[in-house]
Amino acid sequence: MIHILLAYVATLCYLASAAFIGIRLFRKEGWIPPRALAIAVGFGGLVLHSWILWHSIFSSAGINLGFYHALALTSWTIVALLLVSSLNKPVDNLGLILLPAAALSLLLEAHMADVGFMRESASMALKVHVLLSMLAYSLLTLAAVQAILLAVQDHHLRNRHPTGFVRTLPPLQTMESLLFEMITAGFVLLTLALLSGFAFLENMFAQHLVHKTVLSVLAWLVFGGLLIGRFRKGWRGRTAIVWTLGGFAILILAYFGSKAVLQFALQNAG
């Protein structure tokens, strides 16, 4: 019961933080919540989120990485990166999308608990691989949301109709710089995750891993191609947005699409 109660409180914190961000972006008059308040409330939700995950994922039997637990753990990583980055970079606006998504993941985890243990006896190499994969996915999720905001900003500026929302965003050049910083960091982590998998796991192309491996490599090629295009040809704007969202879509299929198929479709078929 306490688990569900805290999940609801954490959800309210995330939604309140997102609402404060939304008010700051869209309201022109009246009370405007301080930026620090939005971030602080988000951190409150993150603390509760941490407690929930600690008591639901970690046990003497191993680490429960069933679909909904993995989703909640990934959303925790994304929110943690977002809030910590917001302390010194203008990325808190991403919370308008990411915080409600994290709230939803908590509710799903609380009401649709599932089991998918990584045993305590699992090798350190496997744990490092999982950690690197999760960090890479989380950073590239931030990049994808940044790309969406960049697309909205670019559209309004091209049509010379900047709304109040667009005017509150950092300059376009700053938004692009932040996007490529996120993509570069995420690409490095994804590279390390793939290398650790090929180096330490017995067979990355085993039947239960082949979908994830192929899609992850394909996403790696997309993000790598984007960075090369940026460095050699100065790719930016819509080209960068399309490549970022395309690579992220492939990554979603790799991380959660294959997991959903393995855990739900194949188990039900069996």
Disulfide bonds with the S-S distance in Angstrom:
none
